[in-house]
Amino acid sequence: MANKDDHDETYKEFKSVVNMTASALEKFLASDESQSVGQKKGDSEATGHQEGRRIVEILHKKKGDLTDDDYSHMRKVVGYVHRHLKQGGPKDKDAVEASPWRLSLMNWGHDPMKG
């Protein structure tokens, strides 16, 4: 069981990297763009798309209702977003909007075009 300080730090980091609201993320996950990116096994849902649905669940919860499993998942999201951002997107800024790089990040609740 993690201590409260670890949970507070995880919560803060998660809130800083997940810059999309639950409703914005839900709307994006329903789009063709969302479903066009990510690693899939056969005809199954892409990993990032599954992650997005889990993130929406977490965003709908009150902080006091989050479980250790939720916090573990939040750490996974923070790690993914940080790694993906370090890889960098298209060098041509005009190409970022529709890029698989951005769309993948958005499946994980982070829109790199938000200031």
C-alpha positions as a LaTeX table, in Angstrom:
\begin{tabular}{lrrr}
\hline
Residue & $x$ (\AA) & $y$ (\AA) & $z$ (\AA) \\
\hline
Met1 & 0.00 & 0.00 & 0.00 \\
Ala2 & 1.44 & 3.34 & $-1.05$ \\
Asn3 & 1.52 & 6.19 & 1.40 \\
Lys4 & $-0.55$ & 9.36 & 1.11 \\
Asp5 & 2.43 & 11.47 & $-0.05$ \\
Asp6 & 3.04 & 9.09 & $-2.97$ \\
His7 & $-0.63$ & 9.28 & $-3.90$ \\
Asp8 & $-0.64$ & 13.08 & $-3.67$ \\
Glu9 & 2.42 & 13.31 & $-5.94$ \\
Thr10 & 0.94 & 10.81 & $-8.42$ \\
Tyr11 & $-2.37$ & 12.70 & $-8.45$ \\
Lys12 & $-0.58$ & 16.01 & $-9.08$ \\
Glu13 & 1.53 & 14.56 & $-11.92$ \\
Phe14 & $-1.47$ & 12.82 & $-13.47$ \\
Lys15 & $-3.48$ & 16.05 & $-13.42$ \\
Ser16 & $-0.57$ & 17.91 & $-15.04$ \\
Val17 & $-0.11$ & 15.45 & $-17.94$ \\
Val18 & $-3.78$ & 14.65 & $-18.54$ \\
Asn19 & $-4.83$ & 18.00 & $-19.95$ \\
Met20 & $-8.07$ & 16.85 & $-21.55$ \\
Thr21 & $-11.37$ & 16.80 & $-19.67$ \\
Ala22 & $-13.26$ & 13.53 & $-19.31$ \\
Ser23 & $-15.89$ & 14.73 & $-21.80$ \\
Ala24 & $-13.27$ & 15.90 & $-24.33$ \\
Leu25 & $-11.46$ & 12.57 & $-24.04$ \\
Glu26 & $-14.70$ & 10.59 & $-24.39$ \\
Lys27 & $-15.60$ & 12.57 & $-27.51$ \\
Phe28 & $-12.12$ & 12.01 & $-28.97$ \\
Leu29 & $-12.19$ & 8.27 & $-28.20$ \\
Ala30 & $-15.41$ & 7.99 & $-30.25$ \\
Ser31 & $-13.70$ & 9.53 & $-33.30$ \\
Asp32 & $-12.16$ & 7.74 & $-36.27$ \\
Glu33 & $-8.89$ & 9.58 & $-35.58$ \\
Ser34 & $-8.63$ & 8.03 & $-32.13$ \\
Gln35 & $-9.21$ & 4.55 & $-33.47$ \\
Ser36 & $-6.78$ & 5.02 & $-36.37$ \\
Val37 & $-3.66$ & 4.95 & $-34.18$ \\
Gly38 & $-2.04$ & 2.63 & $-31.68$ \\
Gln39 & $-0.89$ & $-0.94$ & $-31.37$ \\
Lys40 & $-3.57$ & $-3.52$ & $-32.00$ \\
Lys41 & $-3.58$ & $-7.29$ & $-31.69$ \\
Gly42 & $-5.68$ & $-8.56$ & $-34.57$ \\
Asp43 & $-9.07$ & $-6.88$ & $-34.67$ \\
Ser44 & $-8.95$ & $-5.88$ & $-31.01$ \\
Glu45 & $-9.07$ & $-2.38$ & $-29.59$ \\
Ala46 & $-5.73$ & $-0.52$ & $-29.61$ \\
Thr47 & $-3.88$ & $-0.33$ & $-26.30$ \\
Gly48 & $-4.04$ & 3.47 & $-26.18$ \\
His49 & $-7.77$ & 3.42 & $-26.82$ \\
Gln50 & $-8.27$ & 1.04 & $-23.87$ \\
Glu51 & $-6.07$ & 3.32 & $-21.77$ \\
Gly52 & $-8.20$ & 6.31 & $-22.72$ \\
Arg53 & $-11.36$ & 4.60 & $-21.51$ \\
Arg54 & $-9.64$ & 3.76 & $-18.21$ \\
Ile55 & $-8.44$ & 7.38 & $-17.86$ \\
Val56 & $-12.02$ & 8.60 & $-18.36$ \\
Glu57 & $-13.11$ & 6.32 & $-15.49$ \\
Ile58 & $-10.40$ & 7.80 & $-13.26$ \\
Leu59 & $-11.29$ & 11.38 & $-14.23$ \\
His60 & $-14.91$ & 10.75 & $-13.23$ \\
Lys61 & $-13.91$ & 9.66 & $-9.72$ \\
Lys62 & $-13.50$ & 11.91 & $-6.71$ \\
Lys63 & $-9.94$ & 11.95 & $-5.39$ \\
Gly64 & $-11.06$ & 10.23 & $-2.18$ \\
Asp65 & $-12.58$ & 7.36 & $-4.17$ \\
Leu66 & $-9.39$ & 6.48 & $-6.07$ \\
Thr67 & $-7.98$ & 3.02 & $-5.34$ \\
Asp68 & $-4.36$ & 1.83 & $-5.21$ \\
Asp69 & $-5.03$ & 0.26 & $-8.63$ \\
Asp70 & $-6.16$ & 3.66 & $-9.94$ \\
Tyr71 & $-2.96$ & 5.28 & $-8.64$ \\
Ser72 & $-0.87$ & 2.54 & $-10.21$ \\
His73 & $-2.61$ & 3.20 & $-13.51$ \\
Met74 & $-2.14$ & 6.95 & $-13.12$ \\
Arg75 & 1.64 & 6.38 & $-12.75$ \\
Lys76 & 1.58 & 4.32 & $-15.96$ \\
Val77 & $-0.16$ & 7.18 & $-17.79$ \\
Val78 & 2.34 & 9.75 & $-16.49$ \\
Gly79 & 5.25 & 7.57 & $-17.62$ \\
Tyr80 & 3.79 & 6.99 & $-21.08$ \\
Val81 & 3.04 & 10.67 & $-21.69$ \\
His82 & 6.53 & 11.75 & $-20.56$ \\
Arg83 & 8.23 & 9.11 & $-22.77$ \\
His84 & 6.07 & 9.94 & $-25.78$ \\
Leu85 & 6.66 & 13.69 & $-25.41$ \\
Lys86 & 10.45 & 13.11 & $-25.28$ \\
Gln87 & 10.27 & 11.28 & $-28.61$ \\
Gly88 & 8.95 & 14.49 & $-30.09$ \\
Gly89 & 6.39 & 15.00 & $-32.78$ \\
Pro90 & 6.75 & 16.05 & $-36.39$ \\
Lys91 & 9.39 & 18.72 & $-36.98$ \\
Asp92 & 6.95 & 20.60 & $-39.20$ \\
Lys93 & 4.61 & 22.29 & $-36.71$ \\
Asp94 & 1.81 & 22.32 & $-39.31$ \\
Ala95 & 1.95 & 18.50 & $-39.45$ \\
Val96 & 1.44 & 18.02 & $-35.70$ \\
Glu97 & $-2.35$ & 18.40 & $-35.60$ \\
Ala98 & $-3.20$ & 15.23 & $-37.55$ \\
Ser99 & $-0.03$ & 13.30 & $-36.71$ \\
Pro100 & $-0.18$ & 9.79 & $-35.24$ \\
Trp101 & 2.15 & 11.13 & $-32.49$ \\
Arg102 & $-0.46$ & 13.67 & $-31.32$ \\
Leu103 & $-3.41$ & 11.31 & $-31.77$ \\
Ser104 & $-1.68$ & 8.63 & $-29.69$ \\
Leu105 & $-1.02$ & 11.12 & $-26.91$ \\
Met106 & $-4.64$ & 12.24 & $-27.04$ \\
Asn107 & $-5.78$ & 8.63 & $-26.51$ \\
Trp108 & $-3.84$ & 8.87 & $-23.24$ \\
Gly109 & $-5.56$ & 12.16 & $-22.31$ \\
His110 & $-2.79$ & 14.56 & $-23.34$ \\
Asp111 & $-3.17$ & 17.04 & $-26.19$ \\
Pro112 & 0.29 & 18.45 & $-26.97$ \\
Met113 & $-1.31$ & 21.36 & $-28.84$ \\
Lys114 & $-2.90$ & 22.70 & $-25.67$ \\
Gly115 & $-0.75$ & 25.49 & $-24.32$ \\
\hline
\end{tabular}
